Amino acid sequence: MSIIIKNLNKIYDEGTPYETVALKDVNIEVKEGEFIGLIGHTGSGKSTLIQHLNGLVKPSSGEIVVNGYDISSSKSNLREVRKRVGLVFQYPEYQLFEETVAKDIAYGPTNLGLDEKEIDKRVRESMEAVGLNYDKVADKSPFELSGGQRRRVAIAGVIAMNPEVLILDEPTAGLDPMGREEILSEIKDLHEKKKITVILVSHSMDDISKIAEKIVVMDKGRVKMYDHVHKIFSRGEELKEVGLDVPQITALMAKLKEKGYELKDNIFSIEDAKKEILKVFGGKDA
C-alpha cells in the first residue's frame, strides 16, 4: 500500500484577506509497509497533511494516490478512502459513545455492512492487537476503563476497519510513562504483524526514534526533510532551526563526547547508548 503525494497545496480562505497557506508543494512517497514518523512544531502543517490522507480535507491543488486510488479527486468515494486509510485523532477516547467496548469497536465494521460473524472476528482481533482482553473488557462500558485502556479501545475501533494505512496523531499524548511505552509497543507490534503502512505524528523525538523507520519534518507547510531516522537526527542544528531537537539520549551522548569520551555518533536509543557506554568504559557487552 503505497502513498504518493504530488505537488500538494492547501490554501484556506483563498482570495480573501484571511488567506492562509497551510501546505505548499508537498511531495512525499511512502512505500508499502513503511513506518513513518511525522514531526514539526505547532502550525507546521502536520495535522492538515494527515487530514488530507483520510479525505477529511480536500487539497487546493495536487494529488494524493493511495495504492493507485486517487483520494484527492472530487469523484473519490470517501467510504472507500476511509476503508483504506484509518485515522486515529489525538485524544480519540473522547469520541467513544457506545454502551460497551465491543459495540464501540464494532461501530465501523457494522457500517461497512459486514455480517455478525465477521464483525465479531474483527472486534476480537483488534482488541487483541491493542492488548485488551476480550473476555474481561468487551461487555464493560468504555467509561469504566482507565485513560490508557480507553485510548486502546479507540485505536481498536480504527484497526477493526482493517485499514491498509494507519495514521495516528499523538497517540501517547496525556498518558503516563508506562502507558506511553505500552501504546508504542502495541503500535510497533501491530505494524510488524499486519505489515501495514503506519504514519505516526508526534512531538516526542524519543518516541519517534524508537519505532519509526523514516521521518518527515514539516516546517511552515513544507517538507523540510524526509529521510531515514539516523540521517534526520544527525542534522541536529537544522532541527533546532525549525523548533525541534534530537532525542534526549542523543543529546546526552553528544555531551559525553564533548567531555572527551570516545563514543560513536548518531546514538538514538537507550539500548544503543547502553551498549556503547559499556564498551567504552570496559563493561561487558549488553
N, C-alpha and C positions, 0 to 999 in steps of 0.2 A: 504494500500500500504506500505508494509514493505521493508526496505533496510537492507540487510545483507552483511557486508564486512568481508571477512575471509582472514587473513594472506596476506594482500595486500602489494606488494613491487613494487617500481618503481625505476629503475636504468637507468640513461641517459648515453649514450656513454659507455655502458658496455664493459669491456675488453680493453679499451683504456686508455691512460694517463689522459684523461679528465673525467674518470668515476665519476659520482655523484649520490649518493643515495638520492633520493627525498622523498621516502616513505619507511618505514621499519616496517613490521609486524603490519600493521594497522588492528585492529579488532573492528568493531562497528556494533551494531544493532539498527536501528531506527524503531520504531513501527508505524503502520499506523496512520496518523493524528497528529503526534507529531510536535512540533515546536522546532527545534534545532538551537542553536547558535554555530557558528564555529569561534574560536578565536585563535590567535597565532601571534607572531611577524613576520616581513617580512622574508621570506625564511623558514618558519616553515613547509611548505608543504600544506597549506590550498588550494591554487589555483590548485595545482597538484591533490589534492584529489577530488575536485569538478569536474574537467575536466574528471576524470575517471567515475564519476557518470552519465555523459551525453554521454559517448562513444567517447569523443574528444581525449582521450589518452588511450592507451591500457596498462594494467599492465605488468610488467616483470614476475610476478607470483602472484597467489592469485585469489580470486573470488569476484565478486560483483553481488548479486542476488536481483533484484527488483521485488517484488511480484511474486516470483517463476521463473522469467525470467533472465537467466544468461547473463547479458550485457557485461561481460568480455570475453565471449567466442569468438573465432575467427570466429565462424559461426553466431554470433548475427547480426540481421538486424538493422543497425543504424537508419533507418527511424522509426522502431518500438520503439527503445530506446528513440528517441527524441520526440515521441508522448507521452511516459510515463513520461519522465523527462525533464522539461523545465529549461533552464539555462539562467539567466539574468546576462550578464557581467557587470563589472564596467564601468561606463560612457556609458551605452547602447545606449544613444541618438546619439552617433557618428555613429551608424550603420543604422540610418534612411536614406531612399533613395527615397521613392515613392513621387509622387507629392501631394498627400493628406494624411491626417491622416488615413482615413478609408482604403485606399488602402494599406498603410503600415501595418496596423494591420491585414488586410485580406491576406497578403502575405503567411503566414504559412498555414492557413486553405485552401487556394487555392491550394497549393502544395500537400495537402492531398487528393485532388480530390473531395472535398465536393461540393454539389450543391449551387447555389447562395443564396437560402433561408437560408440554414444552415450557410453559411459564414456571411451573414448579421446579423443573430441572434447572432453569436459569437462575431462579431465586436461590436455590441451594448452592449452586456452583459459585455465584457471585458473592454470597456470604462467606463461603469457604475461602475465596480469593482474598478477602479483606480481614480474615481472622476472626469471623463471628461464628459462634456455634449455633447451628440451626435449631437444634432441639431445645436449647436454653433461651434463645433470644427471639425466635421467629414470631411467637404469639404475644410478645410484650409490646407495650406502647413505646414508640421511639423516645418519648419524653421521660421514660423511666430510666433511660440509659445515661451513662456519663457522656461528657462532651466528646471525648475521643471515639466512643462507640457510635454516637450519633453521626460523627464525621464518616465513619466506616459505612454506616447504613446508606448515607447519601452517595458515597462513591460506588457502593454495590449497586445502587439503582441505575447508575450510568453504565456500569460494567454489564448489567443484565441485558442491555440492549445489544450486546455483542459488537461494539464498535470496532472498526479497523484502525481507527486513530483515537487515542485517549489524550485529552488536554486537561491539565489540572492547574488551576490558578491558586497559588499559595496554599497547597493542601495541608500544610502543617501550621498555618497561622493560628496563634492563640493557644496552642497546645503546650503542655509541659514537656520537658526534655524527653521523658520516657515515651510519651505519646507521639512526639515528633519522630523518634527513632523507629517506633513500631509502624507508623504510617509509611515512612520512607522505605522500610524493609519490605512491606507488603506491596508497595508500588513496584519496587525492583523485582520482587518475585513474580508479580503479575506479568511484567514485561518479559521476563525470561521464559516463563511457562507458555504464555499465549503468543509470544513473538509479535505483539502488536507494536505499532509506532506510538511513542509517548512523547508529549511535549509538556514539560514541567516549568511553570512560571514561579520564580522565587526571588525574594530579596536576600536570601541567605546563600552566600558564596560557599559556605561549608556544606550545606545540603546539596547544592548543585555539583560540587566537586566529588561527592560520594557516589553519585549514581548516574550522572549524565555522561554521554559519550562525546557530544559536541555541544557548543554553546553559541547562541545568537545573542549579541549585545546590541540593544536598541538605544538610540540617543536622538532626541528631537524628531521622532517619527521615521528615522532612517536606520538601516542596518549598519552599525559602526564596525562590527567584527562578526565573523562566522567561521568557526574552526573547531578543532579538537580541544578538549578541556585543557590539556597541558600547554597547548600553544596560546590559548586565551589568557590563562593565568600567569604565563611568563611575560605578559605585557602589562605588568602592574601599574606602571606610570600612566599608560594610556587609559587604563580602567579608572584610575583616580581622577583623570581629567573629565570623565563623564559621571562623576559622583559615585563610583563603585570602588571595590577593593578586592584583594585576593583573600582566600580562606585564612582564618586565624592561624592555623598550623603553618601555612606558608610564610606568613609574616614572622612568626616565631623562629622558624628555621633560618630566615634571612638575617634576623638579629644575631643569632648564634654564629652565623658565618661572618658577620661583621666583626665579631669579637675574636676572630682568628681560628675558629674551629673549621676543619676541612670537611664540610658537608656538601652533598650534592645539591645542585639547583633543582628547582621545579618539584618540590615535595608538596603534595596537595592533600594527602590523607594522613590520619593519625597512625595508621598501621605502617605506612611507608616511613613516616618520621621515626617511629619506634625502632624499626629495623636499622635505619641509618644511624641513629644515636647509639644503639648498642654496638654497631660495627665500629664507629669512631672511638667510643670510649672503652672498647675491648670486651664488651659483654658477649654473651652467646647469641648466635643468630636467632631471631624470633621465628 
